[in-house]
Amino acid sequence: MDKHVFVINGSGGVGKDTVCVAAARFWKAENISSITPILDVAYAAGWDGRKTPEARRFLSRLKEVCTEFNDLPFSYCMERYHRFLQGDAQILFVHIREPEEIDRFRSAVGESCSTILVRRPALEQARGALGNRSDDGVLEYSYDGVFQNDGDLDGLPEKVHDFFRAFFGR
């Protein structure tokens, strides 16, 4: 199997990491996020690690500032992408929320990159907006695939396998 990159997106709490873990049962996968280098900055600024609505807003704004200042999130993702190319993993999941940053990363990576939106409609409807651009703007992008995370955990691995299998050989 060739290497494949999936930009994975979805608002907070829809199960993006759970989907990635399920995929790793079938393929050797790595899972990174464009927010990862920002978390260190956030901790230094006093963030306690909890993802409250206020903290999500803070992280979203901090990511925007770091992108403008030195492009830290994009540089981190590209460095990890190049490391992925040298390793033995088959899939790289890259969590990116902002549509313009998804386009930018996808352009840099090329044809081996697909975009996935994870949805959990009942949760999203009951919860409503989270109050920050990164979470609330996930529907502003046209994805290659949408994974409906609306079943039970027992059936999730096979559902994930079937969903991602459809992307190989495209």
HELIX and SHEET records of a PDB file:
HELIX    1   1 LYS A   16  ALA A   23  1                                   8    
HELIX    2   2 THR A   36  ALA A   44  1                                   9    
HELIX    3   3 PRO A   53  ASN A   70  1                                  18    
HELIX    4   4 LEU A   72  GLN A   86  1                                  15    
HELIX    5   5 PRO A   99  VAL A  109  1                                  11    
HELIX    6   6 PRO A  121  ARG A  127  1                                   7    
HELIX    7   7 ARG A  133  ASP A  136  1                                   4    
HELIX    8   8 VAL A  138  GLU A  140  5                                   3    
HELIX    9   9 LEU A  153  GLY A  155  5                                   3    
HELIX   10  10 LEU A  156  ARG A  165  1                                  10    
SHEET    1   A 5 ALA A  29  SER A  33  0                                        
SHEET    2   A 5 ILE A  91  HIS A  95  1                                        
SHEET    3   A 5 HIS A   4  ASN A   9  1                                        
SHEET    4   A 5 CYS A 113  ARG A 119  1                                        
SHEET    5   A 5 GLY A 145  GLN A 148  1                                        
END                                                                             
